[in-house]
């Protein structure tokens, strides 16, 4: 049986199929391209209910220009953002790739609404908006109280069409690079936001040093936020009116390590980035250690190490029983035992 997301989006699937045939948005598909240097066979440990021991971690392709924001399409294929290349790329079920959206304004995190609008946080001109289908492209928000967003990072769209997103803030200049011009507008501070399905913007939290990945529990009663500079994945209870409760530490990250130039909280980083949930409510976190998996109570269940540090992840494929992971220019897929949550694209 197909998952609920695929069932509710039959119309979108038809529209996407038509576009694939017509070719105005999509480019010619390219065959999978594995690098010969990746001779080592990578396999998973046993994590009960998640992956069987020895499951192969399949390299789909290496050499992408930035890898972020994966989300499933109704046909079980996957799209993700090549932020630095300014495009959204599709991975077909056979592993071939094609361009889904060209000129994405540096899209990073992605999410679909029930009617097929593709929302994206965008970094070239920092904003949140719809980037597909072409007739619906528009900006939803680009500032908070007159201050421009710094670097919108990731988002999740709930089943009512409300958008939760993070703004990680402006990256500090690298060593030797000049500071930004003095007349440049002061950006909004790092924060977590919500745009309700009427279009109203609300700031939910502004006390996280480096908010990054964001996700909802399957029942959409809990909001999870990854703090790249923090030791814990954070959680907030969501009230019926969309307000959130106090911040709490949800899961301790094995990827946390002290660093010379890390975040301000003790000079460290967990590398916590993208988040995903499965049907059982387990939380999957891309971190310095790989893919860390936690129960719906925050208990550590195990870690899947990868050839390259992951940046984001999503379930796709038939019945959402394949975990796709992207990071550092590479894309991988792993067969899992429990499907991803079927009520949303991610």
C-alpha positions in Angstrom: 0.0 0.0 0.0 1.3 3.4 -0.9 1.8 5.9 1.9 -0.7 8.7 2.6 1.4 11.4 1.1 1.6 9.6 -2.3 -2.1 8.9 -2.2 -3.1 12.6 -1.5 -0.9 13.9 -4.3 -2.1 11.9 -7.3 -2.9 15.1 -9.1 0.6 16.4 -8.5 2.1 13.2 -9.8 0.1 13.6 -13.1 1.3 17.2 -13.4 5.0 16.2 -12.8 4.7 13.4 -15.3 3.5 15.8 -17.9 6.4 18.2 -17.2 8.8 15.3 -17.5 7.5 14.5 -20.9 7.4 18.1 -22.1 10.8 19.1 -20.8 10.5 22.9 -20.0 11.6 22.5 -16.4 13.5 19.2 -16.5 16.8 18.5 -18.3 18.0 15.3 -19.9 18.6 12.6 -17.3 22.1 11.4 -16.6 23.2 8.0 -15.6 24.4 7.3 -12.1 28.1 8.3 -11.7 30.0 6.5 -8.9 33.6 7.5 -8.4 36.1 4.6 -8.8 38.0 5.8 -5.8 35.2 4.7 -3.5 36.4 1.1 -3.3 35.5 0.5 0.3 32.1 -1.2 0.9 30.1 0.8 3.5 27.5 -1.1 5.5 25.2 -0.3 8.4 25.3 -1.7 11.9 22.1 -3.4 13.2 19.7 -0.9 14.6 16.5 -2.6 15.8 13.5 -1.5 13.6 15.7 0.8 11.5 18.3 -1.2 9.5 19.5 -4.7 9.4 23.2 -5.4 10.0 25.3 -5.3 6.8 22.8 -3.3 4.8 24.8 -1.7 1.9 25.1 2.1 1.9 24.8 2.7 -1.9 26.6 5.7 -3.4 24.2 7.1 -6.0 26.6 9.8 -7.3 29.4 12.1 -6.1 30.4 15.5 -7.4 27.2 17.5 -6.9 27.7 21.2 -6.2 26.3 21.5 -2.7 23.8 19.0 -1.3 20.8 19.9 0.9 17.1 19.9 1.3 16.0 16.4 0.1 12.3 15.7 -0.1 10.2 13.0 -1.8 8.0 13.3 -4.9 4.7 11.5 -5.2 6.2 9.0 -7.6 8.8 7.9 -5.0 11.7 9.8 -6.6 13.6 12.4 -4.7 14.6 16.0 -5.2 17.3 17.9 -3.4 19.0 21.3 -3.7 22.4 22.0 -5.2 22.5 25.3 -3.4 25.8 26.5 -4.8 24.7 25.6 -8.4 21.4 27.4 -7.9 19.2 24.4 -8.9 17.0 21.6 -7.6 18.0 18.1 -8.8 15.9 15.0 -9.1 17.1 11.4 -8.4 14.9 8.9 -10.3 14.2 5.5 -8.8 16.9 4.0 -11.1 19.5 6.4 -9.7 19.7 8.7 -12.7 19.6 12.4 -12.1 18.0 15.4 -13.9 17.4 19.1 -13.2 14.0 19.7 -11.6 14.3 23.5 -11.1 16.9 25.8 -12.7 17.5 29.1 -11.1 16.3 28.4 -7.6 17.7 31.6 -5.9 20.0 29.4 -3.9 17.3 27.1 -2.5 18.3 25.1 0.5 15.6 23.4 2.5 12.4 22.2 0.6 8.9 21.2 1.5 5.6 20.5 -0.4 2.1 21.6 0.4 -0.8 19.3 -0.2 -1.7 21.1 -3.4 1.8 20.6 -4.9 3.5 24.0 -4.2 7.2 23.6 -3.5 8.3 25.9 -0.7 12.0 26.7 -0.3 14.2 28.6 2.0 16.6 30.6 -0.3 20.0 32.1 0.4 21.0 34.2 -2.6 18.4 36.8 -1.8 17.4 35.5 1.6 13.8 34.6 1.7 11.1 31.9 2.0 8.8 31.3 -0.9 7.3 29.1 -3.6 9.8 28.1 -6.4 7.6 25.5 -8.2 5.4 25.3 -10.3 6.4 28.3 -12.3 3.0 30.1 -12.3 3.0 30.1 -8.5 6.5 31.4 -7.8 6.4 34.1 -5.2 8.0 35.3 -1.9 6.3 34.6 1.4 8.7 36.4 3.7 12.1 38.0 3.4 12.4 39.9 6.7 11.4 40.1 10.3 10.2 43.4 11.6 12.1 45.2 8.8 15.4 43.3 9.3 16.3 41.0 6.4 16.8 37.3 7.0 20.4 36.3 7.4 20.6 32.8 5.9 17.3 30.8 5.9 18.4 27.2 6.3 15.7 24.5 6.4 11.9 24.1 6.6 9.1 21.7 7.2 5.5 22.1 6.0 2.8 20.6 8.2 -0.4 19.0 6.9 -2.4 22.3 7.3 0.0 24.2 5.1 1.9 26.0 7.9 5.6 26.5 7.3 8.2 26.2 10.1 11.7 27.3 9.1 15.1 28.2 10.6 17.3 31.2 9.9 20.9 30.3 10.9 22.1 33.9 10.7 24.8 35.4 8.5 28.0 33.4 8.3 30.9 35.4 9.9 33.7 36.4 7.3 36.3 33.7 6.8 39.9 34.5 7.9 41.3 37.0 5.5 38.0 38.1 4.0 36.7 41.6 4.4 33.9 42.5 6.7 30.5 43.3 5.1 30.0 47.0 4.1 29.1 49.3 7.0 25.9 50.5 5.2 24.6 46.9 4.8 21.3 46.5 6.7 21.6 44.7 10.0 20.1 41.2 9.5 17.6 39.5 11.8 19.2 37.4 14.5 19.2 33.5 14.2 15.8 32.3 14.9 13.0 29.8 14.3 9.9 31.1 12.5 6.4 30.0 11.5 4.4 31.2 8.5 0.8 30.1 9.0 -1.4 29.0 6.1 -2.8 32.6 5.9 0.6 34.0 5.3 1.3 35.6 8.7 4.9 35.4 10.0 5.7 34.7 13.6 9.0 34.3 15.4 8.9 31.3 17.6 12.4 31.2 19.2 15.5 33.5 19.0 17.7 31.9 21.7 19.4 29.1 19.6 22.9 29.8 18.5 22.9 28.1 15.1 19.4 26.8 14.3 19.6 24.4 11.3 17.5 21.4 10.6 13.8 21.4 11.5 11.2 18.7 11.7 7.8 17.8 13.1 6.8 14.6 14.9 4.3 12.4 13.0 1.4 13.8 15.1 2.7 17.3 14.6 2.6 18.0 18.3 6.3 18.4 18.7 8.8 20.6 16.8 12.4 19.5 16.6 15.3 21.8 15.9 18.9 21.0 15.3 21.5 23.4 16.8 24.7 22.9 14.8 26.7 24.4 17.7 24.9 22.6 20.4 25.2 19.2 22.1 21.4 18.4 21.9 18.6 18.3 19.4 16.0 20.6 20.8 12.2 20.1 21.1 9.2 22.2 21.6 5.6 21.2 22.3 3.1 22.8 19.8 -0.2 24.1 21.1 -3.4 23.9 19.0 -3.0 27.6 18.1 0.6 27.1 16.8 2.3 28.6 19.8 5.2 26.6 21.2 6.1 25.6 24.7 9.5 26.0 26.5 12.6 24.7 24.8 13.9 21.4 26.1 16.9 19.2 25.4 15.5 16.2 23.5 18.4 14.0 22.4 22.1 14.1 23.2 24.3 14.0 20.1 27.3 11.7 19.8 28.7 14.0 17.1 29.3 16.7 19.6 33.0 17.6 19.9 35.0 20.5 21.2 36.6 22.7 18.5 39.0 25.5 18.4 36.7 27.8 16.4 33.4 26.2 17.2 30.2 27.8 18.3 30.1 30.2 21.3 28.6 27.6 23.6 31.8 26.1 25.0 33.6 26.2 21.6 32.1 23.1 20.1 29.9 21.7 17.4 27.8 18.6 16.8 27.4 19.3 13.1 23.7 18.7 13.7 22.0 19.5 10.4 19.0 17.8 8.6 16.3 15.9 10.4 13.7 13.2 9.4 11.2 11.0 11.1 9.9 7.5 10.4 6.4 6.0 10.9 7.3 5.0 14.4 8.3 8.5 15.4 12.0 7.9 15.5 14.2 10.9 14.7 17.1 10.7 12.3 19.8 13.4 12.6 22.6 14.2 10.2 25.6 15.1 12.4 29.4 14.9 12.7 29.1 11.2 13.5 26.9 10.2 10.6 23.1 9.5 10.9 22.2 9.4 14.6 18.9 7.6 15.3 16.7 8.3 18.4 13.5 7.0 19.7 10.5 9.3 20.0 11.6 9.7 23.6 15.1 10.9 22.7 16.8 7.6 23.5 19.9 6.9 21.3 19.4 3.8 19.2 22.5 3.8 17.0 24.6 5.6 14.4 25.1 4.9 10.7 28.5 6.1 9.6 28.9 7.3 6.0 31.8 7.9 3.7 31.2 11.7 3.9 29.7 13.8 6.6 25.9 14.0 5.9 24.1 17.3 5.6 20.5 16.2 5.2 18.3 13.2 4.7 14.8 12.1 3.7 12.7 9.0 3.1 11.7 8.2 -0.5 11.2 5.3 -2.9 8.4 2.9 -3.0 6.5 3.1 0.3 9.2 5.4 1.6 11.4 2.5 2.6 14.6 4.0 1.4 16.6 6.5 3.3 18.3 9.0 1.1 21.2 11.0 2.5 23.1 13.9 0.9 26.2 15.7 2.0 29.5 17.1 0.9 28.6 16.7 -2.8 27.5 13.1 -2.5 24.1 11.3 -2.4 23.5 7.8 -0.9 20.6 5.5 -0.3 20.0 2.9 2.4 17.2 0.3 2.6 15.4 0.6 5.9 13.0 -1.6 7.9 10.5 1.1 8.9 9.2 3.5 6.3 9.4 7.2 6.7 6.4 9.1 7.9 3.8 9.0 5.1 1.7 12.1 6.0 4.1 14.7 4.6 6.6 14.9 1.8 9.2 14.7 4.6 
